Amino acid sequence: MPRRFALWPSRVEGVIVVAVALAFVALDVLMNTFGPPTTGWAGPHAALVLQVALDLSLIGIFRFPKTVAALLVAGALALLYSAQVEPGLFAPTDPLSLSTVPTITPVICGPLMRVFDRRTALAVLGVLTVLASRPWDPSWAVTPFGLLSTALPAVITMYVEARKQLLKSLRDRAERAEREQQLLAEQARAAERRRLAAEMHDVVTHRLSLMVLQAGALGVVSKEEPVQTAAERIRVAGTQALDELRDLVGVLRDETVEGEVASRSGSDQEDRPDPAVLVAESASVGMPVELVVHGAADELSPTVARTAYRLVQEALTNARKHAPGGKVRVELDYRPDGVRVSVRNSAGTSAPDPVLAASGSGAGLLGLRQRVELIGGSLHTGRTPGGGFELGAILPAYVPTAESARHDPGSRRR
């Protein structure tokens, strides 16, 4: 239902209402000019004054519907009085039109069906229909024209409004069905994530644990120093892989498993890998890297710290592959709400090794982006004006996973 406190429901409808009112004013003026005048005591232009006043009342149909309806009924009663008691008073004795109600009646009946409740609208429509058709004195020239002037516009309006409601109901039903499909898809994705988490936990974690144990045993039983060193590296790498896998399983499950306490091996350095190690490794192979650190990583959860580590690792690996000899700058900005990671390299000074450059699968940055988004961060990459490349990321300080819960002192847990 249109808002009754506004003059018109919309600007477009306001323009239409004013245009229709003026058009009927012009029509009544023409009919009064070329038709016979009234002959009663009200003067020769009584019919024109009455019709124009009711035509202009159409402008307030939405703001003052009761007043407009009362004026229309009063105008119809005036015409009935003129026809039955004083012929020629408000309508000529030989009018050009067969209408027994005001000319604007068909137009007003439609909006009245919109602004009134169904009972009031039908009551007003019934009065106007009786006054227009005059069933007490039926005539083929009066009754059909009266019904066409009152009942037909109301029926058409009711049909149009019912169709609008039906279309709205169908749209709402379609939108509701679409939302339900989205919810079902989300539930299916969540179930698939839980299934993948279970598979990763049951299969991959088991194999990695065996690898770590076997590497540790090899380092103990072997007397050769190179073998012990290689075994220790394998054990450390496997331990880090287990930590990252637990992080990923916790994020996939999206829940905190309080009772699931896994044995952890390694030091705090393994929980929070330091990107400075990567910088030192790059320097050892002849690629100097400038490292700039702001703040401290103490507030970061292990999941976020390892994600930042992987970002730097992937960026340095790509720089070694595609921009040998270029300058690299790694900047880490630790803040209470997270960490900003920026790795920028200039263009290489020598051609990249074709075998090394083609060794990647092309999915490294895509995997990093998925990993960053999985913990609620954002990643952007792109070329720099000098022909280099830049990788930047913004990571939150805390990700509520089961693994992080065991390292969180409690102030940030949710």
N, C-alpha and C positions, 0 to 999 in steps of 0.2 A: 504494500500500500504506500502511495507517495506520502512524503512528509507534509503534514497539514500546516506546520508553522512556516513553511516556505511558500512564496507566492506561486511558484511552479516547481515541479519535480526536477526539471533541468532547464538549461538555457534554450536548448533546441525546442522542447515542448512549449516554453514560454513564447518563442517566436511563432510557433505554429498556432497557438491559441490566439495571440494578438492578430495574426494574419487572417485567421478564420473569422474572428469577430468583426474586423474591418470589412471583410468580404461580404458578410451578411448585412452590415450597415449599408454598403453600397447597393446590395440587392434590394433592400427595403426602400431605399431612396428612389431607385428606378421604378419599383412597383408603385410607390406613391406618386411619382411624377407622371407615369403613363396610365395609371389606374384612376378610378373615380375617388373623390375625397369623401371623408366622413361627413355626416350631416347632423350630428347630435350637438348637444350644448357644449361639448368639449372643444369644438372647432373642427375645421377641415383637415388639420394635421394631427388629430388625436391618435390615429392608427400608427403614423410614422413615429411619433414620440414614444408610444408604448413599445413598438418593435425595436427601435434603436436602443432604448434603455435596457431591454432584455438582451439585445445583442452584445452590448458592452459589458453586461454582467458576466458574460462567459470568461472574461479576463480573471475574475476572482474565484473561478470554480474550484480550484484546489485549495485556496486559502480560506474561503468562506463558503463551503459547499451547502450548508444549511440555509444561509441567506439567499444564495442563488436559487436553490430548490424552492424556497418559499416565494421568491419573486416570480419564478416560472409558473408555479401553481396559481398565484394571484393573477398573472397575466392571462392564463387559460380561463380562469373564472370570469375575468373581465370580458373576454371575448364571448364566453357563453352567455353572460348577462346581456351583452350587446345584441346577440343573436336572438335571445328568447324574450327579453323584456323591452329594450330600447334599440331597435334596429338602426344601424348607422352610427351608433355612438362611438365605439372603438374599432369598428370594422365597416367598410363600405357595404351597402346593401347588395352590390353586385361585384364582389371582389374578383381580382385576377387569379388568385390562388384558391384551391379547394381546402386548404388547411384550416382547421377549426381551433388550432392552438398557435402560439407564437412561432414564427418562422424558424427561430433558433432551436426549437425543441429537439429535433433529431440529434443535433450536435451536443446538447447538454445532457441528454439521456445516457450517452456513452460514458463520459467522465463520472457521472453520478454513480454508476455501477462500480467504479473503481474506488472512489473515495468513501462511500458509505459501506457499512456492513450489509450483509445480504438481506436481512430482514427490513432495514430502513430503506434500502434501495428498491426492494420489491414493493414496499408500501407507496413510495413516491411514484414509482413507475405505474402502479395500479391506478392511482388517482389520475395521472396524466393520460393513461390509456382510456379510462372511462370518459374523461372530458373531451378527448380527441375523437373517439369513435361514436360517442353519444348513442349507446345501445337502446335507450328509451325511444329514440326516433331513428331506427336504422334506415340507412340509405346507401345505395351503391356509389354515390358520389362522395359520401362522408365517411362511412365506417371503414372501408378498406384503406383509404388514405390516412385516416387517423391511426390505424394499426401500424401502417408503414412508417409513420412519423414518430411513434413511441416504442412499440414493442420490438420492432425489427432492429433498430440500433442497439437496444439493450441486449437482445439475444446475441447479436454479433459481438458486442463487447464481452459478454460472458464467455463466448466461445474462444475469443482471442486470449482472454485472461486464463482460462482453463488450459489452453494449449501452452501458454508461457509457463504455467506452473508444472505442466507435464514435462516440458523440455528441461526446466530447471531441476525437477526431480530426477530425470534421466541423467543429466550432467552430474548431479551430486552422487547418484548411484555409481556412475562410471568412475568418478574421482575416488569414491570410497573403495571400489573394487581395485583400482590402481594402487591405492595406498596399502590395501591388504596384500596385493601381490608383492609390493616392495617389502612389506614386513615379512612375508613368507620367504622372499629371497634372502633377506637379512638373516632370518633364522637358519636357512639352509647354509649360508656362508659361515655363520657362527658354528653350526654343527660340523661343517667340514674343517674349520679351523681346529676345533677340539679333537677331531679324528686325526688330523695331521700332527697335532701336538702329541697325541698319545703314541702315534706311530714313531715319531722322532724320538720320543722319550724311551720307548720300549726297545727300539732296534738300534738307532744310531748311538744313543748314550751307552748302551751295553757294549757295542763294538769299540767305541772310543775308550771306555774304561779298561777293557782288555788290553788295548794298545798301550795305554799309559802304564798299566801294571807290568806288561811284558818289557817295555822299554826300561822301566825302573829295575826290573830283575836283571836285564841284560847289563845295565851299568854296574850292578853289584857283582855279578859273577865274572865279568870280563876283566882281565888284567891289563889290557892294552888301552892306553890313554885316548887315542883317536876314537876307539869304539865307545869308551865311556862318555866322551864329549858328545858324540853323535846320539847316543842313547839318551843323554840328559836333554839335548835339544828336542828330541822326539817327545820325551816326557813332558817338557814344558809346553811345547806346541799342542800336544794332546790335551793337557790340562786347560789351556786357554780355550781350545775348541769346545771342551765340555762346559766351561763357564758361559761362553757365548750361546751354546745350544740351550742351556738352562734359561738364559735370558729370553731367547726366542720362544721357547716353550711357554714361559710365563706370560709373555705378551700375547701369544696366540690363544692361550686359555682365557686370558683377560680376567683372572681371578687370583686371589691370594690364598695359597694352600698353606695354612698354618702348620698342619701336621706333617707336611712333607719336608723333611730335613735331610738334605743330601750331604754326604761327607765331602768337605772341600780340602783340597791340597794346594800348596803353594802359599806364597806370601802376599801381603797387601799390594806389592808391586804387580803381581799377576792379576789381582782383582781390578786394579786401576793402571793399566799399561800407560807408560809415559811416552808421548810423542817425541821427546828428546832422544829416545833410543833410535827411532827411525831416522832422525836427523843425523845422528852419529853414524848409522849404517850407510846413509847416502854419502856422507863425507868420506867414509872408508873406501868407497868404490869410485871416488873421484868426482862427485857431484856436490859442490859446496852448497849448503842451505842456510839461509838466515832465519833464525827462530826468534820470534817476539812473543812474550807471554805477559799478559796482564792478569793480575789476581792469582788465586790459587784454586786448585781443583778439589778442595776438601769437601765442598757441598754437593758435588756431583754424585749421583748414584752410579754403581759399577756399570750398569747397562749404558748409560749416557757416556761415561768415560771411555768405554770400549768402542762405542760408535764414533766418537771423535777421533780415537786412535785409528780406526779403520778408514775414516775419511782422509786423514793425513797420509796413511799408508798407500791408499789407492791413488791419491794425487801425485805423490812422489814416484810411484811406479810408472804412471803415465808420463811424467816428465822425463824419467830416464829413457823410456821407450821412444817418445816422439819429439823431444826437445833436448837432445844431448848437448851439453856445453852451456845451456841457458842458465840464467840466474833464477833461483827459487826463493820465495819468501813465505814462511809459514807464520801465521799470526793466530794466537789463541787468546781470546778475551773471556776470562771466567767472571761471571757475575752471580749475584744471589739467585736470580731467576733462570740461569742457564749459562750456556757458553756459545760464543760465536767463533766459528772456524773459518779461516780464510787461507787458501793456498794459491799463490799466483806465481807463474813461471813465465819468463820471457821466451822469445823465439830462440830455437837452438842455433848454435854456431857451427854445427856440422850436420851432415845428413844422417838421419836415423838408420840404424841397422835394419835392413828389410826383414830379416828373419825374426828379430826381436819385436819389431813393430807389428808384424802379422801374427804374433803368437797369441794375442788376446782374443777372447770370444766376442768382445763388444758389449758384453752384458754387465761389465763392472759398475759403470755409473748408474745403470738402471737398477742393479741390485742395491747400490748405496741409497738411491732415492727411495726405494721401497722400504729399506731398513730405517731411514730417517723419518719417513712419514709414519711408519709403524709405531714409533715412540713419540709421535706428536711434534716433530720438527719440520723444518723446511730446507730444501736444497736448491741452489741455483748454480748453473755452470754456463760458461760461454767464452768466446774468444775475446781477447783484449786488443786495443787499437794497435799495439806494436807487433801483433802476430803471435802473441803468447796465449796462455790459457789461464782461466781463473775458476776455482771451485770455492764456493762459500756455503755455509750452513749455519742455521740457528737451531740449537737443541735446548730442550727444557732441562731443568736441573734434576728432575726426579721423574721416574717412571714406576708406577706401582705394580711391580711383579713380585712373584714369590721369592725370587733370588734377591731382589732389592730389599725386600722386607727384612731379611736376615741381617743386612748391613746398615739398615736405617736405625738410628738411635731412638726413634719414636716420635720426634717432633713433626715429621712430614708425613707420617702415615695417615691414610684416609680410611 
